Amino acid sequence: MAREPREPAERAASLRQQLADHAHRYYVLDAPVISDAEYDALYRELEELEAQNPDLVTPDSPTQKVGGQVLPYFETVNHRVPMYSLDNALTEDEFLAFDQRLRKLTGATELFSIEYFCEPKIDGLAVSLDYKEGLFVRGATRGDGTTGEDVTHNLRTIKSLPLRLRSAFTGTVRGEVYIRTDDFARLNETRRQAGEPTYANPRNTAAGSIRQLDSSIAAARPLSICLYAIAEAYGHGLTTQESVLNRLRELGLPVSPEGRLCPTSGEVVAFHAELGRRRELYWAEDDGALPYDIDGLVVKLNDLTLWEQLGYTAKSPRYMIAFKWEEELAVTTLEQVTFQISRQGIFSPVAELTPVQLGGVTVRRATLHNLDEIARLDVMLGDEVHIKRGGEVIPKITARTARERDGGEHPIAYPGACPHCRTGLVVDERAHNWACPNRDCAGRLVERLSYFASRGVMDIEGMSRKTAERLVEEGLVSDVDGIYGLQRDALVALERFADVSVDNLLAAISRSRRQPLWRTIVALEIPQIGEQTAKLLARQFGSLAALSAAEQPMLEDVKGIGPLMARDIAEWFADQRNRALLDRLERAGLTMSERQSSAEPGVFADKTIVLTGTMSFATRDQLREWLELNGATVSGSVSKRTALVIAGPGAGGKLAKAEKLGVETWDEGRLRAFMRDEDTQPATKPDWWPAS
């Protein structure tokens, strides 16, 4: 048995190596061999060791990925080997024309053919990374292809990027920084629940994160990276693109597993069609979906010796091309712009359009995001515009058409005062939109009530937005706690409020008092606090009394809480108006402390569980909450790290993938039996608990 290192320097080196190996298995190979809790324990040990011995901190330590460095400006970097952009092929005919040009230029015949290596064109930010003797020393954006910006401080925060390679490689590698589609959805949901503006798309968010002067911002974003090139690869003894990717893997760098050798142009076309189908599957939550956005297939000659022979045009290499898909666009007219208020008082612009068919549906509205986007698009009422519906649920305007204005267009009219309370509007610097500063605004209250009652918060069935509007109009509530004082007689007296619906609403309000602590925290609308952070705070502090008493330094000590978030939490609880609301909610009987776990402690600890199909006795959200309260991590996709798949009727691809990977599966009967076992039954069962 190997001797456990005792000296601090020796132990620190051992911990760095172990953590690097486990990170490689987790992020690159998708085959972890230890639990998240075991990894965290090793990480904390290294943190403590480095805190006690600052001289042991090395540039490649995993603890140096947390961010915190703030630069006054970006240094410029000259790319020794230029980073060219790619020509595009938007149709099969255009790709085949490219293939014919290469055959002519290389003299390819039936006896001397050419083969391609194809990789997904991940939609992100292109970067160049320099390693010296295996250590990451500098990273830069593509910029104009010749000169980029030094973003080393931000690239170091990416969890999947090794700061030290598996061998002493010296050279430059190229890749793409991106955000996975599931990570992006979670990021936006967290921001939505916290009342923060959501991001438009993964690509812009990734690019904006890397171009931050403060690296703590990049560290807080779920950035990933995929490498696909070695500058001057031929000089490293590599002769094919396939061998380049194999070399990158050997170095421990993350590489797309979707790359494929295609000996013929026909196989390229077939692969392009396959990726096109998988590209659209994410929005249908299909297990065959790609885990990231792509905007094409990069088709490269596999033989690097031909790269030197073919060379470049003024802008792009002749030996590769981006084989894309034609965007689904429509042309319509911008008729009006309306402004929707949020519970924070932010007015978001929405484009009202002449109805048009796009993607099989009739589109009447599109997002305009904020005032900056309106200025960028330079649109007026009456303009003819292009709209796109790609992956976005809500279509967006991409540009004005080339049609010249005829004088019938009108500037967009911005509201000068809030239509709900007549308070003068101000510009919110964070959201880049108009905002109502009145905390008692009726429009804001309606949105707050709708949010408070929503499925992901207090889950009050029957409290629709229309119901919230009516309660505010009638003066029955003046803040969110007011719903717990609603009287049956007052509700029944309202027009269109039937006895049965009123009774159901009051019963749902009563049930919401028993929601767990984390939901109460989410309901408070503390800036930046969504579901996952609320669960973290509930576990860490155990009660709202303890959380409200925590000062900013104590909050910053919680893993996952940065200085800005800690400041927002502390400021929220320091506000006397917020403290008064908290007192009223406590008097109304809401959960103010963490309940005992509903099953034996640790029964699902450190297990990644996937739910699929439907259960007859509970919703997926109810089961997810129960599993998480008992230590599980609930994932939306099946992988090698999945410990258990719980599959109800209607389960499809996820169940099939679990069986293929040999992952343990439970059906509804097995789950019911487990929940009825005396050793795992909670003392107080939730309303949905399966009957004996």
N, C-alpha and C positions, 0 to 999 in steps of 0.2 A: 504494500500500500504506500502511495506517495506521501512524503512528509508534509504536514500542514505548515506553511511558512509562519514564523513567529515574529521576526523583526518587522517594524512598521513599514519600512521601504519595500521589503520582500512581500509582505501581505498586501500592500497597496498595488504592487505590480501584478500579483496574482488576481486580485479582485478586478482590476482593469481588464485583464485578459479574459477572465470568466464572463464579465458583463459584455465585452465585445463579442465573444463567441455566442452568447445567448441572444444578443441583439441581432446578430447575423442569422441565427436559426429562426428567430421570430419574424423579422422584417423581410429578409431576403429569401429564405428557404421555406417559410410558412410551416415550420416543423419544430416548434418549441419542445424542450425536454424538461423544463421546470415550470412551475406555476408563476403567475404574476406576483403573488405574495412572496415567493422565494426570491424572485428577481429583485423585488423592492427591498427585501432584507439585505441582500448583497450590496445594493446601491446605497442604502442608509449606512451600512458599515463603512463603505468607502468614503461617504460624505463626512462621517464622524472622524475617520482616520485623517483625512485631509484637513479638517478643521483644527485638529490637535497638532498636525504637522504640516503647516502651509507649504513648506519646502518640497513636499511630496507631490504637489499638484503639477500635473504635466499637461501639455497642450492637447493630448489625445485622450484625456480622461473623460469618461461619460458624464461626469459632473459638470463639465464645461459646455454642455449643450443647452443649459437652462436659459441662456441669454442674459441681458443686462447691460451690455456694452452700448454706449450711445456715441455716435460719431457726429462731428460738426458738419460734415459734408462727405460726399463720396470721392475717393481717389479714382483717377482714370487708369485703365489697364490697356496696354496695347497687345492685341493678340498676335503672337509670332506667326501662327498659322491662321489665316482669316477664317471667320465663321460665315460661310455663304448661306444665302437663302435658297429655297428650292423652287424650280419651275413646277407648275401644277398641270395635272391632267384631270379634267372634270367629267369626262365621259370615257367609255371603253374605247371608242374610236381614237380619242386623243392619246390614250395610253398605247394602243397598238401602233400609232404613228411614231411614238417615242421608241418603241421596240424596233420598228423598221429602221429608224435613223441609226440606232446603235448597231444593228446588224450590218448596215452599210459602212459605218465608220470602222467597225472592228473586222470586217470581212468575214463575218460568221456565215457558215454554210451548214448543210446537213451533217457534214463530217466534223466541222468545227462549230459547235453551238455555243451559246452563252447561257448562263444561269443567273438567276436573281436571288438575292436574300431580301425578304420583306419583313417589315416591322410596323406595328401600329404607330401612327403619328399622334402621340399624346399631346393634348391641347394644354400647353403650359408655358413656362418661360425657359428659353434655352440658356444654358450656363456652361462655363468652361472652368475646370478644376485642375489645379496644379498640385502634384504630389512630389515630394523629395525624399528619397530613401524610405518610401512607404508612408510618410507623414503628410497629411493635408496642410498645405501652407498658404494657398490663396485660391479664391474663387471669384469669378466675374460674370456679369451679364453679357449677352451677345452684343448689345449696343447696336452700332451701325455695321457690325461684322468685322471691323478693323480695330475699333476702340470701344471698350465696355466700362462698366462701373465695378469697382471693387466691393463685393458684397460678402466677403469672407465671414464677417461677424454674424450674418444671418444664415448662411449656408451651414455653419457649424452647429446650429440648433436643430437641424433636420435629423430625426431619430434614426432613419434608415441609412444615413450617410456615414460610413466609417471614417473616423478621424485618423486611424492608422490602418493600413492595408495588411493583407496576409503575407506579403513579401515586400522586399525593399525596392519597389518600383519607383522610378523617377521619370516623370513625363506629364502630359496633359490629357485629361479625359473630358469628353463632352456628354451632356445629357439634358434632361428636361425636369424642371421643378414643377410639381402639379399637386392637386388635391383630389383624393379619391372621391367618387360621387357619393358614397355613403358617409364619409367624413364631412363632406360639404353639406349634406342634408342635415346632419347632426349639428354642425356649426350654426347653420341658419336657424334651426329649431331652437337652439339655446339662445340665440340673439332675439328671436321672435318672442320667446317666453320672458326674456329679460327686458323687453320693450326697446331693444336696440334695432336700428335699421338693418335689414337683411342684405346680403351681398348678391350681386347680379348673377355671377356665374363663377365656377371654379377657377377658370383660367385667369380672369382679372384679379381674383382674390389672391391666388398664388403669386402672381407678378407683383401685386401691391405689397404683399407680405415681405418678399425678398428685397424690395426697394424701400425699406424702412431704415431710418438712421438709428432707431432704438431696437436692438436685437431682442428685447423681451417681447415685443409685439410679434415678431416672427416665431419666437419660441412658443407662443400661446396658440398659434395656428397649426392645424393638422397637416403640415407639409410632407410630401413624399418626393422622392427623386428616382429617376430611371436613367441609367447610363447606356449609351449606344455607340460611342466612338472613342478611338484613341488617336490623337493628333500624330501625324507621321507614323502611322501604324506599321508601314512597310519597314521603317527603320528599327522597329522592335522585333523584327523577325516574323511578322505576320503577313500572310499572303492572301487571305480571304476575309470577307466581312464576318462569316461564320466563326472563324478563328478569333477575330477581335472580340466578339461577344463571349466566347469561351474563356478568353484571357481575362476579361472584366469579371466574370464569375469567379475565376480562380483567385483574383485579388480580393474577393469578398464584396464587390460592388453590386448593387441591385440592378438587374437586367430584366427586361420584359420577357416573360415565358412564352409570349405569343409569336416570337420571331419564327420564320419558316423559310426553309430553302425551297425555291420554286424553279425547277429545271426548265420550264417552258413558260411562254407568255400566257398560255391558256390556264396554267395553274395559278398564275398571278391573278388573273381575272376571277377565277373561282374563289381564291382566298379573299379578294377584295369584296366579293358579294357576301361571303360568310361573315366577315367582320362588319359589313354594313348591317346585316340582320342582328348581330350581337350588340352592335352600337345602340340599336333602338330598344333592346330588351330591358334595359335598366328601368325604363319608365313603366314597364309592365311588371316590375319586380320579379323577373324571371331569373332562375339560377344560372342560365347560360350567358348572362350579361357580362360585358366587360366592366371591370371595377373602376374605370376612369373614362373621362370624355376623350374621344379621338376625333380628329377632323380630316383623317385620311390614312392611307397606307403608304409608307415610305418604301419605294422600290429601288434597290441598289444592285448594281452589278456585283456579284459575289467576288469576282477576281480583282484583287487590288492592283495587280500589274496593269490592268486595263484602265484603271483610274488615272494613272500617270500618262497613259497614251492618249486618253480622250481630253483631259484637262478641263478648262472652264470657259464659260461665256463671260460677259462683263459682270453678271450678277449671280450666276449659279453654276454648279458642277454639271457636266454633260452626262455623267454616269449614274445619276439617280434622279428620281422625280417623286413628287407627292401626288399619288393617285387618290383624288378626293371624291366626294359625293356632291351632286347638285343640291344646293340648299332649297328647302321648300319655302318659297316666298309668295307673297300676294301683294297686290297694289290696291290701295283704297284711299279714302279721303279723311283727313282729320277734321271732324265736325266741331268738337268742343273738348275742353279740358276741365275736368272736375277735380275737386280736392277732397280727399277722405281723411278725416281726423283720426288719430290714434289715441290710446289712453294716456300717452305722454303729451298730447296736444300737437303732435307733428302732423302737418297736412301733406299727404303724398299725392302727387299729380297722376291722374288717370286719363288716358286718351279715349275719347268717345269717337267711334269710327263709323263710317258708312258700312253696313254689314257686308262681309265678304267670306267666301268659302276658303278655308285653309286647313289642310290635313283632315278633311272629311267632316269638319265642324264649321258652324257659322260663327265668325269672330266679330264682335261688336265693340270690344274694349281691349286696350293694350296698356302695359305699364310704361311710365316715363321716368320712373325711379326718383329723380330729384331735379332741383333747379339747374344743377351743372349739366345734367343730361339734356335738358331742354335747350340750354345754350349751345351745347355741342352739336345737337341735331339741327339747330337754327330753323325750327318749324313754326309755322303760323297756322291759325284756323283757316281751313280751306285748302291747305297744301295737299298735294298728292304724295303719299308716303309708301315705302316698302315696309311690310311687317313680316315677322318670322316667328315660327312656333317651334322649332327644333325640340330640345329637351325641356324647355321651360313650360310649366303648366300654364302660365299667363303669357300670351304673345307679347312681343315688344316691337317698337318701331326701330328699324335699323338705319334708315336714312330717308331723305326726301328724294323723289324721283327727279329725273333731269328736266321735267316739264317746267317751262318758264312760268313765273307768276304773271297773272293778268290784271292785278289790281283789286281783285275781289277778295283777297286774303286779309285777315285781321290778326293783330297781335294777340297773344294769349293774355286774358285778363286775370291778374292775380288778386286774391282777396285782400282787402285792406284791413278788415276786421273779422273776427270769428263769427260765422253765421249762427252759432249756437248761443253765444253769450255777449256778442258785440264788443269784446275786448280787442284792442289793437294788437295786430300780429307782429311778431319779431322773427328774425331769421335765426334758426338753430344752427350753430356752427358745426356741430357733429353730424347732423343729418342732412345739411345743405338744403333745407326746406323751410317754408314758413311754419311758425308754431304759435299756438295760443298759450300764453304764460299763466292763465287763470286756473288754479288748481281746483276751483269749484265749478268749472265749466260743465254744463249739462251734456255736451257732446262727448267730452272726455269721460264723464261718469258712465254714460251708456257703454262705451268701449271697455271701461274697467269692469263693469258688471258682467259683460259678455265674456271677458277674459277670465274673471274670477270663477264663473260657472262652467267654463269650458271643460272638455273631456280630459285634457292633460293637466288640469289644475284641480278644482274642487269637484268636478264631474257632477253638476246639478242638472239632471235631465229635465227638460221642459223650460229651462231658463234660456230661451232663445234671445237673439238680439232684438227682435220685435217686442218680446216680453219686457226686456230691459228698458227699451224706449218708452213703453207704456208706463212702467213703474216710475220712471223719472218724470215723464209728462204729468202724471197724477200727483207727484210730490210724495210718493209713498216711501222713497228711499233717498237719502242724501249722501250716503257713502256705502261701500260694499257690505259693511256689517249690518246695514239696514235690512237686508233680506231675512236675517234671523229674527226680526221683530215683526214680520208681515203677519197680518191677521186674516183669517179665512173670510170673515164677513166683508172686509174691505176689498178683497180680491173678487169674491163672487159678485159684488155690486158693480164691477167693471163690465162694460159691454164686451161680449164674446169670450168671457172667462167662465166656462161651464164648471159645474160642481166637480165633476170627475177630474178634469184637468187641473183644477185648483188643488184638489186633494193630492193628486200625484206630484204636483210641484212642491207642496209643503212637505210631503214625505221625502222627496229627493233632497230638499234643503236640510231636513233633519238628519238624513243619512250622512250628509257631507261633513257634519261635525265629527264623524269618526274617521275621516281621512287621515292618513299618516302625517307625521311632522313635516316631511319633506314637501308635501303638497301645500301645507300651510305656508312654508317658507317661499315657495314659488308664487303663491297667491299674494304675497306682500309687495310684489313688483319692485324688488330691490334691483337697481341697475346691474346688468350683466349676469344675474343669477337665473339660470334655467334649471331644468330637471336634474341634470347630472351634478351640477355644483350644489344644488339644494340637498341632494342625497348625501353628498360628501360632508356638507355642514351639519346635517342631521346626525350622521354617524359620529362626527368628530366632537360635537358639543352636547348632543343628547337632549337639549331643550332650548327653547327660544330665550329663556332667562339667561342661560349661560352664553348663548350667541350674542345677545344684545349687550352683555357686559364685557365682551371681548374687545380689547383695544387693537388698533391696527397692527402693531408688531406681532401680537399673538395670532392674528388672522393670517399674516404673511408666513407664519411658520407652518401653516397647513399646506401640505403638498397639493399643488394644483391651484392655489390661490396666489395670484401675483400682487404686486404693490398697488396697481390701479384698482383691481377688484376689491382688495382689502380696504382701500380708502373709501370706495363706494359703499361697502357694507357698513363701515364705521360711521360714515356720514348719514346713512339712512337711519340708523338707530339713534343718532344724536339729535335728529329732527323731532321736536316736541309733538308736532302734528302726527308724525308716524307712530310715536310712542303711544299717543292717545288712541289711535286706531288699533294698535296691538292690544291695549288694555280692553277695548270694547270687544274685540274678537275673542279674547280669553273669557270674558264674562258671557259671551254667546255660546261658549262650550266647545270651541275648536280645539284640536289637539295641539298642545304646547310642548309636549315632550315625547321622546322616542318610546314606542311601545316595545314590550318584550317580543323578540322574534317569534313568528308564528310556527316555527318548527324548531327541532333540536339545533342548538347553536352549531354552526359549521356544517350543517348537513349538505349544503351546496357550495361550501367555501372553495374558492379558486377554480370553480368549474365554469366553462363556457357552454351555455345551453341555447339551443335554437328552438323556437316555437313555430309550427307550421300547421296548416289546416285550421279547423274550428272545433271548439269544445262545446258540448251541449249545456254545460253548467256555468261557464264563465267566459268573459271576453279575453282576448289576448292581452290587453292592457292589465287586467286584473291578475292574470297569471304571471305576467312579467314582473309586476310590482311584488307579488308574493315571493317569487324566485329571488329577486334582488335583495329583498329584506333578509333572506337567508343565505346571502353570500355569493350568489351566482352572478356571472356576467352574461346578460342576454344579448345574443348577436342576431343579426338578420340574415347571415349567410353561413353555410356549412363549409368547414375547412378541416385540415388535419388537427387543428388545435381544439376542435369542438369535442366536448366530453359527452354530450347527451342531446338527442333530438327528440322532442315531445311532439308527436304527430297525431292530429285529430283527423276526422273525416275531411276529405278534400285535399289532403296533402299531396303534393306533386313532386317537382324536381328536387326539392330539398331532401325529401325522404329518400328518393332514389340515389342522390349523391351520398347521403349518410351511409346507406347500405353498401355502396361501392367502396367507400373509405373504411368500412368496418366500424363505424361509430355506433355506440349503443343507442337504441331507439325505444321509446315508450309509446304505447297507444293510450287512448282515453281510459280504458279499463285499468291499465297498469298505474296510471297517474291517480285515478280515484282510489285504488287500493292503497297506494302510498299515503295519500292524504287522510285516509280513514284509519291508518295505523295508529294505535294508542301512543306510540313513542314520538309521532310527528304531528299529532293534532295540537293546535293552539288552544290555550285556555278559553279565549274568546274568539269564536269563528266569525269571519266576515259574512255578510248577507249571501254571498254567492257560493259559500262552501258546499261541496257536493253532499247530498243527503246519504245517510247510511243505508 
